[in-house]
């Protein structure tokens, strides 16, 4: 094994993939110390951490991330108190602006639902955290792709972040959003925007639930369908003013069915998405349409 050229070893490791390297039961990191040192480089290129892991990351690993990280996924499933969230914001501030290769940030959160206790209150993992400091930090970073999926969780005090998101979107290449609260102000983009792809999912589905909820308007008491129409109207208008825009789609399901509809705001078409493989972001499922050429997988794929 050690007689292989390093370039060949890296090629093999990239085929193995960071997901497989992460799985402890696969023992993919334990071939040898030489192999581990090479694999760690691939692992840190696309890293998945929960909030506690990020806050308590060893300083040595933290420094390596600044050099190696290309995609960072932060799972907010572990609850932090207000002091912990201050530390989390501090980690973002120390890390994101200084990562020389970081192109993508994936922020995931959800409210906890126990199918065995359907009437029990949900745990909201973001109720003590405000994303405003993170959004300010993003403007100092090199990130070009952003995913924010807070599903059924609500950020601290219902903070209205759409105007701040609009400032960030103008400097990004791609953004995917699913939030408990959202409004058309997210499309208040600058005319010299670099954005090429915007995908917004207005449907909220939690593991174990038999029905899906909808995102709500940040400041108005509009119905879910009115919000969808307002978002499509605003998206259609902004698509015409942004020469760089290649894809702008709004996703929403049709109550009481879980049939997902993708509204293309550039050409004005609609597409029904299959739910056979799951369309919910929180369980890593992506929608697939019956049309292979315009499949839902392509809509959500990092590489598309």
NORFENNOR-V30348 format. One record per backbone hydrogen bond with DSSP energy under -0.5 kcal/mol. NH is the residue of the N-H (numbers start at 1). CO is the residue of the C=O. E is the energy in kcal/mol with one decimal. If there is no record, write none. Layout:
nh = <NH,NH>
co = <CO,CO>
e = <E,E>
This chain:
nh = <4,8,9,10,11,12,13,14,15,16,17,21,22,23,23,24,26,27,27,28,30,36,37,38,39,40,41,41,42,43,44,45,45,46,46,47,49,49,51,54,55,56,57,62,63,64,65,66,67,67,68,69,70,71,72,73,74,74,75,75,76,76,78,79,85,86,87,88,89,90,91,92,93,94,95,96,97,98,99,99,100,100,103,104,105,106,107,107,108,108,109,112,115,117,118,120,123,124,125,125,127,129,133,135,136,137,138,139,140,141,142,144,145,146,147,148,149,150,151,153,156,156,158,159,161,165,166,167,168,169,170,171,172,172,173,174,175,176,177,178,180,182,186,187,188,189,193,194,196,197,198,199,200,201,202,202,204,205,209,213,215,216,222,227,228,229,230,231,232,233,234,235,236,237,238,239,240,241,241,242,243,245,246,247,249,250,251,252,254,255,257,260,261,262,263,263,264,264,265,265,268,271,273,274,278,283,284,285,288,290,292,294,295,298,299,300,301,304>
co = <1,5,5,6,7,8,9,10,11,12,13,17,18,19,20,22,23,23,24,23,27,32,33,34,35,36,37,38,38,39,40,41,42,42,43,71,47,73,75,50,51,52,54,58,59,60,61,62,63,64,64,65,45,45,104,47,72,106,49,73,74,108,75,77,81,82,83,84,85,86,87,88,89,90,91,92,92,95,95,96,66,98,70,70,145,72,105,147,74,106,149,123,113,114,115,117,112,122,110,123,124,126,130,131,132,133,134,135,137,138,96,103,103,174,105,176,107,178,178,150,126,129,155,156,159,161,162,163,164,165,166,168,168,169,144,144,197,146,199,148,153,216,183,184,185,187,190,170,173,173,247,175,249,177,200,251,213,203,206,204,202,180,220,223,224,225,226,227,228,229,230,231,232,233,234,235,236,237,238,238,241,242,196,196,198,263,200,261,259,253,254,273,252,271,250,261,262,269,248,263,264,262,260,288,275,280,281,280,274,272,290,291,292,295,295,296,297,301>
e = <-1.6,-0.6,-2.0,-2.5,-1.8,-2.4,-2.5,-2.2,-1.6,-2.1,-2.5,-1.9,-1.6,-0.8,-0.5,-0.5,-0.8,-0.6,-1.1,-0.6,-1.2,-2.7,-2.4,-1.5,-3.0,-2.7,-0.7,-0.5,-1.1,-2.9,-2.4,-0.6,-0.7,-0.9,-0.6,-2.1,-0.5,-2.9,-1.5,-2.2,-2.5,-2.0,-1.2,-2.5,-2.2,-1.6,-2.4,-1.3,-0.7,-0.9,-2.7,-1.9,-2.6,-2.9,-2.0,-3.0,-0.5,-2.9,-3.0,-0.6,-0.6,-3.1,-0.5,-0.6,-2.3,-1.5,-1.9,-2.1,-2.4,-1.9,-2.2,-2.2,-2.2,-2.1,-2.0,-1.9,-0.5,-1.3,-0.6,-1.0,-1.9,-0.8,-2.5,-2.0,-2.0,-2.9,-0.5,-3.3,-2.6,-0.6,-2.6,-2.1,-0.7,-1.8,-0.6,-1.6,-0.8,-0.7,-0.5,-0.8,-1.1,-1.8,-0.5,-2.5,-2.0,-2.1,-2.2,-0.9,-1.9,-1.6,-0.5,-2.2,-2.5,-2.2,-2.6,-2.4,-3.0,-2.4,-0.9,-2.7,-0.7,-3.0,-2.3,-1.4,-1.0,-2.7,-2.4,-1.3,-1.6,-3.0,-1.4,-1.6,-0.5,-1.4,-3.0,-2.3,-2.1,-2.2,-2.3,-2.3,-0.7,-2.3,-1.9,-2.3,-1.8,-2.3,-1.3,-2.7,-2.5,-1.8,-2.4,-2.0,-2.3,-2.8,-0.6,-3.1,-2.8,-0.5,-2.2,-2.6,-2.6,-2.3,-0.7,-2.5,-2.2,-2.3,-2.6,-2.7,-2.5,-2.4,-2.4,-2.6,-2.7,-1.9,-2.2,-2.3,-1.1,-0.7,-0.6,-0.9,-0.7,-1.2,-3.1,-2.3,-2.4,-2.0,-3.1,-1.8,-1.7,-0.7,-1.6,-0.9,-2.4,-3.0,-3.0,-0.6,-0.7,-2.9,-2.8,-0.8,-1.4,-1.7,-2.9,-1.9,-1.4,-0.8,-2.2,-1.7,-1.3,-0.5,-0.8,-0.5,-1.0,-0.6,-1.0,-1.4,-1.4,-0.8>
